[in-house]
């Protein structure tokens, strides 16, 4: 058995090197000016340029598409930094990218898509690899193990032989983000009749995510920052289907996550399906305004006067 594991490891390592070497022969087409994930560059510039009175939002694209940061700033008189980009990057990536920049007095809110809490959630390796190419500092946010390195290089290798036409998406586009980190390209556009990314929330194990959040909270406390958790906006149809799982998840998270206030309950952010744009986590203009109004009320008691 031991010999088999060693041979398998060596084989994966050799394949990974081969795919990586071949991938260098062909140039994958990137357009950092318009690629959606290129927005990470601008988000980090804002994170580094603003050094006081900061409200930092961490999560996936539910934040990119579903929060009106200028409205929060106007009402709460804080500097909002919306770091939300893509759930596929995973929780470890999201926390690691903010961790070095945490400052005394920061108020940080985690607002995660439900799958990100679950231990069986697997980050999108190709997505992370693509992001690391666009923004090299992000290589410090997630380190691939051997298997993931192989998968990432294999994905790159495959794309060398696929027809690649750079399509400038009018919505999923770096240029559609405002200075706060909100994607506003979809506002006013008609949404999908049938929402994408519908899910069945399954096995409720959260040990990994709870450990990551507890570790991040320790860093926040050491640096004099405050960490909070807010639940995500979610359609009524999906909530009805997953209500028991979400209720159980809520209880489990309260048990496992230590000394981090939950500023609301899952049911506080359940909206009509008509208020979502294209996925179960992306709000349209009206939904975005409703969510932001509720969020302002939830976060206001924690804003330092």
C-alpha beads as a LAMMPS data file, in Angstrom:
LAMMPS data file: protein, C-alpha beads

305 atoms
304 bonds

1 atom types
1 bond types

-500.0 500.0 xlo xhi
-500.0 500.0 ylo yhi
-500.0 500.0 zlo zhi

Masses

1 110.0

Atoms # bond

1 1 1 0.000 0.000 0.000
2 1 1 2.795 2.373 0.919
3 1 1 4.561 1.672 -2.385
4 1 1 1.329 2.316 -4.271
5 1 1 0.878 5.702 -2.577
6 1 1 4.471 6.669 -3.325
7 1 1 4.163 5.602 -6.956
8 1 1 0.856 7.444 -7.331
9 1 1 2.345 10.596 -5.835
10 1 1 5.361 10.445 -8.133
11 1 1 3.098 9.800 -11.130
12 1 1 0.914 12.815 -10.301
13 1 1 3.988 14.964 -9.817
14 1 1 5.420 13.942 -13.187
15 1 1 2.102 14.525 -14.962
16 1 1 1.731 17.909 -13.301
17 1 1 5.198 18.948 -14.454
18 1 1 4.462 17.729 -17.986
19 1 1 1.167 19.605 -18.209
20 1 1 2.733 22.716 -16.695
21 1 1 5.621 22.600 -19.162
22 1 1 3.297 22.118 -22.113
23 1 1 1.000 24.877 -20.908
24 1 1 3.873 27.330 -21.091
25 1 1 4.185 26.600 -24.801
26 1 1 0.717 28.007 -25.461
27 1 1 -0.489 31.347 -24.206
28 1 1 -3.912 31.422 -22.621
29 1 1 -5.729 34.603 -23.514
30 1 1 -6.386 36.988 -20.661
31 1 1 -7.864 40.438 -20.700
32 1 1 -7.298 41.911 -17.240
33 1 1 -9.066 45.120 -18.272
34 1 1 -12.398 43.362 -18.777
35 1 1 -12.146 39.953 -17.078
36 1 1 -14.611 39.818 -14.197
37 1 1 -12.020 38.371 -11.836
38 1 1 -9.696 41.260 -12.632
39 1 1 -11.861 43.316 -10.261
40 1 1 -9.803 41.790 -7.450
41 1 1 -7.051 44.252 -8.399
42 1 1 -9.289 47.261 -7.780
43 1 1 -10.734 45.826 -4.592
44 1 1 -7.265 45.411 -3.112
45 1 1 -6.261 48.900 -4.159
46 1 1 -9.211 50.273 -2.201
47 1 1 -8.417 47.983 0.731
48 1 1 -4.881 49.369 0.889
49 1 1 -5.687 53.021 0.151
50 1 1 -8.370 53.464 2.824
51 1 1 -6.862 53.131 6.280
52 1 1 -9.569 54.183 8.753
53 1 1 -13.290 53.999 9.532
54 1 1 -13.582 50.850 7.401
55 1 1 -16.471 48.453 6.911
56 1 1 -15.075 45.433 5.038
57 1 1 -17.488 42.970 3.450
58 1 1 -16.251 39.416 2.762
59 1 1 -18.129 36.848 0.706
60 1 1 -18.831 35.698 -2.819
61 1 1 -20.698 37.287 -5.701
62 1 1 -23.799 37.702 -3.520
63 1 1 -22.015 40.828 -2.289
64 1 1 -20.738 41.909 -5.686
65 1 1 -24.270 41.834 -7.129
66 1 1 -26.395 42.401 -4.060
67 1 1 -25.178 45.333 -1.963
68 1 1 -25.449 49.092 -2.497
69 1 1 -22.253 50.268 -0.816
70 1 1 -22.782 54.021 -1.448
71 1 1 -26.144 53.767 0.350
72 1 1 -24.403 52.132 3.335
73 1 1 -21.765 54.875 3.363
74 1 1 -24.375 57.643 3.235
75 1 1 -26.385 56.167 6.108
76 1 1 -23.618 54.943 8.403
77 1 1 -20.765 57.338 7.541
78 1 1 -18.227 54.553 7.077
79 1 1 -15.860 53.653 4.251
80 1 1 -17.253 50.506 2.654
81 1 1 -14.880 48.060 0.987
82 1 1 -16.817 45.333 -0.801
83 1 1 -14.406 42.402 -1.289
84 1 1 -17.126 40.051 -2.598
85 1 1 -16.207 38.485 -5.934
86 1 1 -16.874 34.759 -6.496
87 1 1 -17.898 31.931 -4.159
88 1 1 -15.767 29.512 -6.166
89 1 1 -12.623 31.059 -4.695
90 1 1 -13.541 29.444 -1.379
91 1 1 -13.534 30.600 2.227
92 1 1 -9.798 30.139 2.857
93 1 1 -8.945 32.363 -0.118
94 1 1 -11.409 35.065 0.991
95 1 1 -10.134 35.215 4.563
96 1 1 -6.456 35.026 3.613
97 1 1 -6.756 37.914 1.182
98 1 1 -8.091 40.243 3.882
99 1 1 -6.152 38.947 6.880
100 1 1 -2.850 40.856 6.274
101 1 1 -4.735 44.128 5.785
102 1 1 -6.876 44.045 8.944
103 1 1 -6.412 47.228 10.989
104 1 1 -7.433 48.470 14.397
105 1 1 -10.999 49.740 14.342
106 1 1 -12.084 47.737 11.299
107 1 1 -15.588 46.322 11.252
108 1 1 -15.589 43.166 9.122
109 1 1 -18.718 41.326 8.028
110 1 1 -18.747 37.793 6.639
111 1 1 -21.670 37.191 4.309
112 1 1 -21.235 33.764 2.766
113 1 1 -23.210 31.721 0.284
114 1 1 -24.507 28.661 2.153
115 1 1 -22.249 26.067 0.438
116 1 1 -19.151 27.938 1.648
117 1 1 -19.911 26.868 5.209
118 1 1 -19.994 23.169 4.343
119 1 1 -16.963 20.917 4.683
120 1 1 -17.714 19.173 1.388
121 1 1 -17.498 22.431 -0.581
122 1 1 -14.580 22.315 -3.006
123 1 1 -13.069 25.548 -4.330
124 1 1 -12.858 25.940 -8.105
125 1 1 -9.183 25.191 -8.753
126 1 1 -9.184 26.545 -12.306
127 1 1 -10.905 29.723 -11.121
128 1 1 -8.288 30.253 -8.419
129 1 1 -5.480 29.577 -10.881
130 1 1 -6.977 32.095 -13.309
131 1 1 -7.280 34.696 -10.538
132 1 1 -3.692 34.110 -9.480
133 1 1 -2.564 34.809 -13.039
134 1 1 -4.529 38.048 -13.175
135 1 1 -3.408 39.151 -9.714
136 1 1 -0.123 37.439 -8.696
137 1 1 -0.295 38.514 -5.003
138 1 1 -3.308 36.212 -4.678
139 1 1 -0.942 33.236 -4.892
140 1 1 -0.470 33.822 -1.169
141 1 1 -4.197 33.410 -0.497
142 1 1 -4.451 29.778 -1.547
143 1 1 -1.707 27.175 -1.915
144 1 1 -2.455 24.166 -4.093
145 1 1 -1.682 20.694 -2.843
146 1 1 -0.199 18.210 -5.303
147 1 1 -3.533 16.933 -6.575
148 1 1 -4.901 20.458 -7.005
149 1 1 -1.732 21.532 -8.789
150 1 1 -2.200 18.665 -11.217
151 1 1 -5.849 19.575 -11.809
152 1 1 -5.010 23.249 -12.304
153 1 1 -2.264 22.502 -14.818
154 1 1 -4.434 19.950 -16.605
155 1 1 -7.209 22.550 -16.930
156 1 1 -4.715 25.034 -18.383
157 1 1 -3.425 22.373 -20.755
158 1 1 -6.934 21.573 -22.015
159 1 1 -7.708 25.216 -22.676
160 1 1 -4.705 25.473 -24.988
161 1 1 -6.591 23.312 -27.464
162 1 1 -9.987 24.922 -27.064
163 1 1 -11.172 27.759 -29.258
164 1 1 -10.721 30.871 -27.181
165 1 1 -12.546 34.012 -28.111
166 1 1 -12.452 36.767 -25.553
167 1 1 -16.050 37.816 -25.122
168 1 1 -16.610 41.111 -23.399
169 1 1 -19.529 40.440 -21.062
170 1 1 -21.605 43.565 -20.353
171 1 1 -22.335 42.370 -16.797
172 1 1 -19.577 40.012 -15.640
173 1 1 -16.933 42.564 -16.409
174 1 1 -14.268 44.355 -14.384
175 1 1 -15.325 47.660 -15.907
176 1 1 -18.820 47.285 -14.442
177 1 1 -17.583 47.522 -10.846
178 1 1 -17.815 50.865 -9.093
179 1 1 -15.104 52.200 -6.802
180 1 1 -16.639 50.495 -3.741
181 1 1 -16.413 47.000 -5.242
182 1 1 -20.076 46.659 -6.317
183 1 1 -20.875 45.224 -9.750
184 1 1 -23.579 47.528 -11.128
185 1 1 -23.634 46.247 -14.718
186 1 1 -26.835 44.267 -14.214
187 1 1 -28.911 47.052 -12.694
188 1 1 -31.950 47.760 -14.826
189 1 1 -31.486 44.662 -16.988
190 1 1 -34.183 41.968 -17.188
191 1 1 -33.391 38.894 -15.115
192 1 1 -33.809 35.209 -15.857
193 1 1 -37.216 33.612 -15.457
194 1 1 -35.554 30.459 -14.118
195 1 1 -32.780 31.223 -11.632
196 1 1 -29.498 29.343 -11.926
197 1 1 -27.480 27.592 -9.217
198 1 1 -30.450 26.071 -7.451
199 1 1 -29.189 23.689 -4.805
200 1 1 -29.954 21.046 -2.261
201 1 1 -28.154 21.840 0.985
202 1 1 -26.937 18.436 2.061
203 1 1 -24.410 17.125 4.550
204 1 1 -24.135 19.565 7.441
205 1 1 -20.536 19.391 8.572
206 1 1 -18.872 22.744 9.223
207 1 1 -15.708 21.918 11.170
208 1 1 -13.348 23.300 8.505
209 1 1 -15.209 26.548 7.945
210 1 1 -15.716 27.081 11.681
211 1 1 -12.002 26.552 12.279
212 1 1 -11.083 29.057 9.551
213 1 1 -13.543 31.632 10.892
214 1 1 -12.389 31.169 14.499
215 1 1 -8.756 31.595 13.422
216 1 1 -9.622 34.704 11.435
217 1 1 -11.549 36.086 14.395
218 1 1 -8.470 35.611 16.603
219 1 1 -6.442 37.699 14.148
220 1 1 -9.147 40.366 14.142
221 1 1 -9.144 40.542 17.932
222 1 1 -5.351 40.740 18.088
223 1 1 -5.409 43.671 15.669
224 1 1 -8.291 45.464 17.369
225 1 1 -10.894 44.737 14.688
226 1 1 -14.441 43.393 15.067
227 1 1 -15.808 40.424 13.095
228 1 1 -19.529 39.876 12.482
229 1 1 -21.558 37.361 10.470
230 1 1 -24.561 38.242 8.320
231 1 1 -26.719 35.756 6.479
232 1 1 -27.074 35.904 2.718
233 1 1 -30.096 36.891 0.631
234 1 1 -31.973 33.853 -0.705
235 1 1 -35.116 33.195 -2.792
236 1 1 -38.341 32.064 -1.166
237 1 1 -38.605 29.005 -3.404
238 1 1 -35.145 27.762 -2.419
239 1 1 -35.648 28.586 1.249
240 1 1 -38.849 26.556 1.300
241 1 1 -36.960 23.592 -0.142
242 1 1 -33.962 23.943 2.194
243 1 1 -35.558 25.435 5.310
244 1 1 -34.803 22.558 7.681
245 1 1 -31.202 22.312 6.475
246 1 1 -30.727 26.076 6.836
247 1 1 -32.264 26.097 10.322
248 1 1 -30.001 23.207 11.358
249 1 1 -27.006 24.920 9.782
250 1 1 -27.765 28.092 11.712
251 1 1 -27.788 26.173 15.011
252 1 1 -24.607 24.311 14.133
253 1 1 -22.736 27.491 13.206
254 1 1 -23.733 29.111 16.506
255 1 1 -22.310 26.083 18.306
256 1 1 -19.054 25.883 16.380
257 1 1 -18.136 29.542 15.824
258 1 1 -16.849 31.195 18.970
259 1 1 -17.529 34.758 20.056
260 1 1 -18.577 36.085 16.645
261 1 1 -21.949 37.877 16.694
262 1 1 -24.551 36.845 14.115
263 1 1 -26.316 40.106 13.304
264 1 1 -29.425 38.513 11.795
265 1 1 -31.202 35.239 11.069
266 1 1 -31.529 33.389 7.738
267 1 1 -35.238 34.213 7.500
268 1 1 -34.495 37.956 7.641
269 1 1 -33.045 37.837 4.125
270 1 1 -35.573 35.720 2.271
271 1 1 -36.951 37.578 -0.746
272 1 1 -39.392 36.873 -3.566
273 1 1 -37.785 35.092 -6.501
274 1 1 -38.685 38.099 -8.665
275 1 1 -36.090 40.168 -6.774
276 1 1 -33.189 38.038 -8.053
277 1 1 -31.323 38.677 -11.281
278 1 1 -29.864 35.429 -12.651
279 1 1 -28.820 33.119 -9.792
280 1 1 -30.179 32.310 -6.353
281 1 1 -27.578 34.674 -4.855
282 1 1 -27.628 37.650 -7.279
283 1 1 -30.224 40.322 -6.579
284 1 1 -31.659 42.730 -9.134
285 1 1 -31.928 46.469 -8.531
286 1 1 -35.031 46.320 -6.321
287 1 1 -33.784 43.307 -4.373
288 1 1 -30.406 44.959 -3.854
289 1 1 -32.043 48.059 -2.364
290 1 1 -34.247 46.037 -0.030
291 1 1 -31.380 43.917 1.193
292 1 1 -29.134 46.929 1.751
293 1 1 -31.831 48.733 3.737
294 1 1 -32.216 45.739 6.068
295 1 1 -28.446 45.310 6.314
296 1 1 -28.001 48.950 7.363
297 1 1 -30.424 48.414 10.266
298 1 1 -28.638 45.211 11.262
299 1 1 -25.144 46.693 11.224
300 1 1 -25.944 50.109 12.704
301 1 1 -25.690 49.058 16.393
302 1 1 -22.100 47.922 15.786
303 1 1 -20.892 51.136 14.194
304 1 1 -18.621 53.039 16.551
305 1 1 -19.719 56.567 17.329

Bonds

1 1 1 2
2 1 2 3
3 1 3 4
4 1 4 5
5 1 5 6
6 1 6 7
7 1 7 8
8 1 8 9
9 1 9 10
10 1 10 11
11 1 11 12
12 1 12 13
13 1 13 14
14 1 14 15
15 1 15 16
16 1 16 17
17 1 17 18
18 1 18 19
19 1 19 20
20 1 20 21
21 1 21 22
22 1 22 23
23 1 23 24
24 1 24 25
25 1 25 26
26 1 26 27
27 1 27 28
28 1 28 29
29 1 29 30
30 1 30 31
31 1 31 32
32 1 32 33
33 1 33 34
34 1 34 35
35 1 35 36
36 1 36 37
37 1 37 38
38 1 38 39
39 1 39 40
40 1 40 41
41 1 41 42
42 1 42 43
43 1 43 44
44 1 44 45
45 1 45 46
46 1 46 47
47 1 47 48
48 1 48 49
49 1 49 50
50 1 50 51
51 1 51 52
52 1 52 53
53 1 53 54
54 1 54 55
55 1 55 56
56 1 56 57
57 1 57 58
58 1 58 59
59 1 59 60
60 1 60 61
61 1 61 62
62 1 62 63
63 1 63 64
64 1 64 65
65 1 65 66
66 1 66 67
67 1 67 68
68 1 68 69
69 1 69 70
70 1 70 71
71 1 71 72
72 1 72 73
73 1 73 74
74 1 74 75
75 1 75 76
76 1 76 77
77 1 77 78
78 1 78 79
79 1 79 80
80 1 80 81
81 1 81 82
82 1 82 83
83 1 83 84
84 1 84 85
85 1 85 86
86 1 86 87
87 1 87 88
88 1 88 89
89 1 89 90
90 1 90 91
91 1 91 92
92 1 92 93
93 1 93 94
94 1 94 95
95 1 95 96
96 1 96 97
97 1 97 98
98 1 98 99
99 1 99 100
100 1 100 101
101 1 101 102
102 1 102 103
103 1 103 104
104 1 104 105
105 1 105 106
106 1 106 107
107 1 107 108
108 1 108 109
109 1 109 110
110 1 110 111
111 1 111 112
112 1 112 113
113 1 113 114
114 1 114 115
115 1 115 116
116 1 116 117
117 1 117 118
118 1 118 119
119 1 119 120
120 1 120 121
121 1 121 122
122 1 122 123
123 1 123 124
124 1 124 125
125 1 125 126
126 1 126 127
127 1 127 128
128 1 128 129
129 1 129 130
130 1 130 131
131 1 131 132
132 1 132 133
133 1 133 134
134 1 134 135
135 1 135 136
136 1 136 137
137 1 137 138
138 1 138 139
139 1 139 140
140 1 140 141
141 1 141 142
142 1 142 143
143 1 143 144
144 1 144 145
145 1 145 146
146 1 146 147
147 1 147 148
148 1 148 149
149 1 149 150
150 1 150 151
151 1 151 152
152 1 152 153
153 1 153 154
154 1 154 155
155 1 155 156
156 1 156 157
157 1 157 158
158 1 158 159
159 1 159 160
160 1 160 161
161 1 161 162
162 1 162 163
163 1 163 164
164 1 164 165
165 1 165 166
166 1 166 167
167 1 167 168
168 1 168 169
169 1 169 170
170 1 170 171
171 1 171 172
172 1 172 173
173 1 173 174
174 1 174 175
175 1 175 176
176 1 176 177
177 1 177 178
178 1 178 179
179 1 179 180
180 1 180 181
181 1 181 182
182 1 182 183
183 1 183 184
184 1 184 185
185 1 185 186
186 1 186 187
187 1 187 188
188 1 188 189
189 1 189 190
190 1 190 191
191 1 191 192
192 1 192 193
193 1 193 194
194 1 194 195
195 1 195 196
196 1 196 197
197 1 197 198
198 1 198 199
199 1 199 200
200 1 200 201
201 1 201 202
202 1 202 203
203 1 203 204
204 1 204 205
205 1 205 206
206 1 206 207
207 1 207 208
208 1 208 209
209 1 209 210
210 1 210 211
211 1 211 212
212 1 212 213
213 1 213 214
214 1 214 215
215 1 215 216
216 1 216 217
217 1 217 218
218 1 218 219
219 1 219 220
220 1 220 221
221 1 221 222
222 1 222 223
223 1 223 224
224 1 224 225
225 1 225 226
226 1 226 227
227 1 227 228
228 1 228 229
229 1 229 230
230 1 230 231
231 1 231 232
232 1 232 233
233 1 233 234
234 1 234 235
235 1 235 236
236 1 236 237
237 1 237 238
238 1 238 239
239 1 239 240
240 1 240 241
241 1 241 242
242 1 242 243
243 1 243 244
244 1 244 245
245 1 245 246
246 1 246 247
247 1 247 248
248 1 248 249
249 1 249 250
250 1 250 251
251 1 251 252
252 1 252 253
253 1 253 254
254 1 254 255
255 1 255 256
256 1 256 257
257 1 257 258
258 1 258 259
259 1 259 260
260 1 260 261
261 1 261 262
262 1 262 263
263 1 263 264
264 1 264 265
265 1 265 266
266 1 266 267
267 1 267 268
268 1 268 269
269 1 269 270
270 1 270 271
271 1 271 272
272 1 272 273
273 1 273 274
274 1 274 275
275 1 275 276
276 1 276 277
277 1 277 278
278 1 278 279
279 1 279 280
280 1 280 281
281 1 281 282
282 1 282 283
283 1 283 284
284 1 284 285
285 1 285 286
286 1 286 287
287 1 287 288
288 1 288 289
289 1 289 290
290 1 290 291
291 1 291 292
292 1 292 293
293 1 293 294
294 1 294 295
295 1 295 296
296 1 296 297
297 1 297 298
298 1 298 299
299 1 299 300
300 1 300 301
301 1 301 302
302 1 302 303
303 1 303 304
304 1 304 305
